[in-house]
């Protein structure tokens, strides 16, 4: 009898039974997915982003469908870290899967405060800092848009917690490798990318934006090529694990990220469309490996073959 392929991976010191993590923002606080997917079958669950205090988010409408994806302007609405620890975390402790807390803040001290509070609670396996947020002390510049701001906020978080620290990066930058290296140098145990791309949709009849704030975060299959490119670049730039995300909707999508060098992947918008997406993707990954007689998912990681392209000068010389 053929043995089932080994899907286990290690990320930031965590042993995951498979590389598929339910991404923050589309699985609520975790238990919302349970009617559709057994959380114990996932590599990890990354809960909805949490802040120091409850956060109301943006006015509606908050979603706009686009070709190959969707725009969201939820605005990180959440119940706050204290309410999560009190009301949501006790129920999550019954699951074997790793619970990862995604969090954000307006200032570096906000981030550190949330990290410290989360570190005192039992049942949290790791933290994921969403640094794609405006820094109110630097005229609203995104933390993740500048290497020094990235270094400063990650350093402050690192001092506040001993939990494994994943830093989630924005794609809305000129050079992702500079930001990735800054996060690593500041003490991140892993990085995750990409967050959503900044986008816009317009109602042609009213000539107004389809989202109240004008712009929103683009996610879904349309961003996968950008995500793959940035993950591949980040893998070359750092020595810590990279968690890939952005447009994953099939098992083969997920495996492409691993081939590009990612240690694991996160599934977000696909779960919004179909809450059973993570389960489906895990099954498709397993079937692909079995069909190609690959013993483990680790055997695929980082195996991208770069094409050999002659330099233009060489081509001209050969002509």
C-alpha positions as CSV (number, residue, x, y, z in Angstrom):
1,X,0.0,0.0,0.0
2,X,1.3,3.4,-1.0
3,X,2.2,5.6,2.0
4,X,0.5,9.0,2.2
5,X,2.9,11.9,1.5
6,X,4.4,13.6,4.5
7,X,2.9,17.2,4.6
8,X,4.7,18.3,7.9
9,X,6.8,21.5,7.8
10,X,8.5,23.6,10.4
11,X,8.0,27.4,10.7
12,X,9.6,29.6,13.3
13,X,10.1,26.7,15.6
14,X,6.5,25.4,15.2
15,X,5.9,21.9,13.8
16,X,2.9,22.2,11.4
17,X,1.1,19.0,10.4
18,X,0.7,20.6,6.9
19,X,1.7,23.9,5.3
20,X,-1.8,25.3,5.1
21,X,-2.6,28.1,7.5
22,X,-6.0,29.9,7.6
23,X,-5.1,33.5,7.0
24,X,-6.1,36.4,9.3
25,X,-9.2,38.3,8.2
26,X,-11.2,35.6,6.6
27,X,-11.6,33.0,9.3
28,X,-12.8,35.4,12.1
29,X,-11.5,34.3,15.5
30,X,-11.1,30.7,14.4
31,X,-14.2,29.0,15.5
32,X,-16.3,30.5,12.7
33,X,-14.6,28.1,10.3
34,X,-15.2,25.0,12.4
35,X,-18.7,24.2,11.0
36,X,-17.0,23.8,7.6
37,X,-13.5,22.6,8.4
38,X,-12.1,20.7,11.3
39,X,-9.6,23.1,12.7
40,X,-7.5,20.2,13.9
41,X,-6.7,19.3,10.3
42,X,-5.0,22.7,9.5
43,X,-1.4,23.6,9.9
44,X,-2.4,26.7,11.9
45,X,-5.2,29.2,12.3
46,X,-4.3,32.9,12.2
47,X,-7.1,34.8,14.0
48,X,-8.6,38.2,12.9
49,X,-6.2,41.1,13.6
50,X,-6.4,42.4,17.1
51,X,-5.6,45.8,18.6
52,X,-5.0,47.2,22.1
53,X,-8.6,48.4,22.3
54,X,-11.7,47.4,20.4
55,X,-11.7,48.9,16.9
56,X,-14.9,49.8,14.9
57,X,-13.4,49.6,11.4
58,X,-14.6,51.4,8.3
59,X,-18.1,52.4,7.2
60,X,-19.9,50.1,4.7
61,X,-20.0,48.9,2.1
62,X,-16.7,47.2,2.9
63,X,-16.4,44.8,-0.1
64,X,-16.3,45.2,-3.9
65,X,-16.0,42.3,-6.3
66,X,-13.4,42.8,-9.0
67,X,-12.3,40.6,-11.9
68,X,-10.2,37.8,-10.4
69,X,-10.5,39.0,-6.8
70,X,-12.1,41.5,-4.5
71,X,-11.4,44.8,-2.8
72,X,-11.9,45.1,1.0
73,X,-12.1,48.1,3.3
74,X,-13.1,46.4,6.5
75,X,-10.7,48.6,8.4
76,X,-9.5,45.9,10.8
77,X,-12.6,45.8,12.9
78,X,-12.0,43.7,16.0
79,X,-13.0,43.2,19.7
80,X,-9.6,44.0,21.1
81,X,-6.9,41.7,22.6
82,X,-8.4,41.6,26.1
83,X,-11.9,40.5,24.9
84,X,-10.3,37.9,22.6
85,X,-8.3,36.4,25.5
86,X,-11.3,36.4,27.8
87,X,-14.1,35.3,25.4
88,X,-12.6,33.6,22.3
89,X,-9.3,32.0,23.4
90,X,-10.8,29.5,25.9
91,X,-12.8,27.8,23.1
92,X,-9.7,27.6,20.9
93,X,-7.6,25.8,23.5
94,X,-9.6,22.6,22.8
95,X,-8.1,22.4,19.3
96,X,-4.7,20.7,18.6
97,X,-3.8,23.1,15.8
98,X,-1.6,26.1,16.4
99,X,-3.4,29.4,17.2
100,X,-1.5,32.4,15.8
101,X,-2.6,35.9,16.9
102,X,-2.4,38.6,14.2
103,X,-2.2,42.1,15.7
104,X,-1.7,45.7,14.7
105,X,-1.3,49.2,16.2
106,X,-1.0,52.9,15.6
107,X,2.4,53.2,17.3
108,X,5.3,50.9,18.1
109,X,4.3,50.9,21.8
110,X,0.8,49.8,20.8
111,X,2.3,46.8,19.0
112,X,4.5,46.0,22.0
113,X,1.6,46.3,24.4
114,X,-0.6,43.8,22.5
115,X,2.3,41.4,22.1
116,X,3.0,41.5,25.8
117,X,-0.7,40.9,26.7
118,X,-0.9,38.0,24.2
119,X,2.3,36.5,25.6
120,X,0.7,36.2,29.1
121,X,-2.2,34.0,27.8
122,X,-2.1,30.3,27.5
123,X,-2.9,28.7,24.2
124,X,-1.3,31.2,21.8
125,X,1.4,29.5,19.7
126,X,2.8,32.5,17.9
127,X,2.2,36.1,16.9
128,X,1.9,37.7,13.5
129,X,2.5,41.4,13.5
130,X,0.6,43.2,10.6
131,X,2.9,46.2,10.0
132,X,0.9,47.4,7.0
133,X,-0.6,50.1,9.1
134,X,-0.1,53.8,9.3
135,X,2.3,55.1,12.0
136,X,0.6,58.1,13.5
137,X,3.9,59.4,14.9
138,X,5.3,59.6,11.4
139,X,2.6,61.4,9.5
140,X,0.7,58.2,8.7
141,X,3.6,56.5,6.8
142,X,3.1,52.7,6.8
143,X,5.4,50.9,9.2
144,X,6.2,48.4,6.4
145,X,7.0,51.0,3.8
146,X,10.3,52.0,5.3
147,X,13.1,49.8,6.5
148,X,13.9,51.9,9.6
149,X,10.3,52.1,10.7
150,X,10.1,48.3,10.1
151,X,13.2,47.7,12.2
152,X,12.0,50.0,15.0
153,X,8.6,48.5,15.4
154,X,9.7,44.9,15.1
155,X,12.5,45.5,17.6
156,X,10.0,46.9,20.1
157,X,7.7,43.9,19.6
158,X,10.6,41.5,20.0
159,X,11.5,43.0,23.4
160,X,7.9,42.5,24.5
161,X,7.5,38.8,23.7
162,X,9.3,35.5,23.7
163,X,6.7,33.9,21.5
164,X,7.6,33.1,17.9
165,X,7.2,36.3,15.9
166,X,6.0,36.4,12.3
167,X,6.0,39.8,10.6
168,X,3.4,40.3,7.8
169,X,4.7,42.6,5.1
170,X,2.9,44.9,2.6
171,X,3.5,44.5,-1.2
172,X,3.0,48.3,-1.6
173,X,6.8,49.0,-1.6
174,X,9.5,49.5,-4.1
175,X,11.8,46.7,-2.9
176,X,10.4,44.0,-0.7
177,X,13.9,42.6,0.0
178,X,15.0,45.7,2.0
179,X,11.9,45.5,4.2
180,X,12.3,41.7,4.7
181,X,15.9,42.1,5.8
182,X,15.0,44.9,8.2
183,X,12.4,42.6,9.8
184,X,14.9,39.8,10.1
185,X,17.6,42.0,11.6
186,X,15.1,43.3,14.2
187,X,14.4,39.8,15.5
188,X,11.5,38.4,13.4
189,X,11.4,34.6,13.5
190,X,9.6,34.5,10.1
191,X,7.9,36.8,7.6
192,X,4.6,36.4,5.8
193,X,3.7,38.0,2.6
194,X,2.0,39.4,0.7
195,X,-0.7,41.5,2.4
196,X,-3.3,43.1,0.0
197,X,-2.4,45.4,-2.9
198,X,-3.8,48.9,-2.8
199,X,-6.6,49.1,-5.4
200,X,-9.7,51.0,-6.5
201,X,-13.1,50.2,-8.1
202,X,-15.4,52.9,-9.7
203,X,-19.1,52.9,-10.2
204,X,-19.4,54.3,-13.7
205,X,-23.1,55.2,-13.4
206,X,-22.5,57.4,-10.4
207,X,-18.8,58.2,-11.1
208,X,-17.9,57.5,-7.5
209,X,-15.6,54.9,-5.8
210,X,-17.4,51.7,-5.0
211,X,-15.8,51.8,-1.5
212,X,-16.5,54.7,0.8
213,X,-12.9,55.5,1.5
214,X,-12.0,55.4,-2.2
215,X,-9.4,52.6,-2.1
216,X,-9.2,49.2,-0.6
217,X,-7.0,46.1,-0.4
218,X,-7.1,43.8,-3.4
219,X,-6.9,40.1,-2.8
220,X,-7.7,36.9,-4.7
221,X,-6.3,35.0,-7.7
222,X,-5.5,38.3,-9.5
223,X,-2.6,39.0,-7.2
224,X,-1.0,35.6,-7.2
225,X,1.7,36.4,-9.8
226,X,2.8,39.4,-7.8
227,X,2.7,37.4,-4.5
228,X,4.8,34.6,-6.0
229,X,7.4,37.1,-7.3
230,X,7.7,38.8,-4.0
231,X,7.9,35.6,-2.0
232,X,10.6,34.3,-4.2
233,X,12.6,37.6,-3.8
234,X,12.2,37.6,0.0
235,X,13.4,34.0,0.2
236,X,16.6,35.0,-1.6
237,X,17.1,37.9,0.8
238,X,16.6,36.4,4.3
239,X,17.5,33.3,6.2
240,X,14.4,33.0,8.3
241,X,11.3,31.2,7.0
242,X,8.9,32.9,4.6
243,X,5.2,32.2,4.7
244,X,3.6,32.8,1.3
245,X,0.1,34.1,0.6
246,X,-1.8,35.9,-2.1
247,X,-4.3,34.4,-4.5
248,X,-4.0,30.8,-3.3
249,X,-7.2,28.9,-4.3
250,X,-6.0,25.4,-5.2
251,X,-3.5,22.9,-3.9
252,X,-1.2,23.5,-6.9
253,X,-1.3,27.3,-6.2
254,X,0.0,26.5,-2.7
255,X,2.7,24.1,-3.9
256,X,3.9,26.9,-6.3
257,X,4.7,29.0,-3.3
258,X,6.6,26.2,-1.7
259,X,8.6,25.6,-4.9
260,X,9.4,29.3,-4.8
261,X,10.9,28.7,-1.4
262,X,8.1,29.4,1.1
263,X,8.1,27.2,4.2
264,X,4.3,27.4,4.5
265,X,1.3,29.2,3.0
266,X,-1.8,31.0,4.1
267,X,-5.2,30.8,2.5
268,X,-7.5,33.9,2.8
269,X,-9.9,35.1,0.1
270,X,-10.5,31.5,-1.1
271,X,-12.0,30.7,2.4
272,X,-14.2,33.8,2.1
273,X,-15.6,32.4,-1.2
274,X,-15.7,28.8,0.1
275,X,-15.2,28.2,3.9
276,X,-14.1,24.6,3.0
277,X,-11.2,25.9,0.8
278,X,-8.4,25.0,3.3
279,X,-9.6,21.4,3.5
280,X,-9.9,21.2,-0.3
281,X,-6.4,22.6,-0.8
282,X,-4.8,20.2,1.6
283,X,-6.4,17.3,-0.2
284,X,-5.2,18.6,-3.6
285,X,-1.7,19.0,-2.3
286,X,-1.6,15.5,-1.0
287,X,-3.0,14.1,-4.3
288,X,-0.4,16.0,-6.4
289,X,2.5,14.7,-4.3
290,X,1.1,11.1,-4.5
291,X,0.5,11.4,-8.3
292,X,4.1,12.6,-8.8
293,X,5.6,10.0,-6.4
294,X,7.0,12.8,-4.1
295,X,7.4,11.5,-0.6
296,X,7.1,14.8,1.3
297,X,6.1,18.4,0.8
298,X,9.5,19.4,2.1
299,X,11.1,17.8,-1.0
300,X,9.4,20.4,-3.2
301,X,10.4,23.5,-1.1
302,X,12.8,25.8,-2.8
303,X,13.2,23.7,-5.9
304,X,12.4,26.4,-8.5
305,X,14.7,25.9,-11.5
306,X,15.8,29.3,-12.8
307,X,16.0,29.5,-16.6
308,X,19.4,30.1,-18.1
309,X,19.1,33.3,-20.2
310,X,22.0,34.6,-22.2
311,X,22.8,38.2,-21.7
312,X,21.9,40.5,-24.6
313,X,25.6,41.2,-25.3
314,X,26.2,37.5,-25.6
315,X,23.3,37.1,-27.9
316,X,24.5,39.9,-30.1
317,X,28.0,38.4,-30.2
318,X,26.6,35.0,-31.3
319,X,24.6,36.6,-34.1
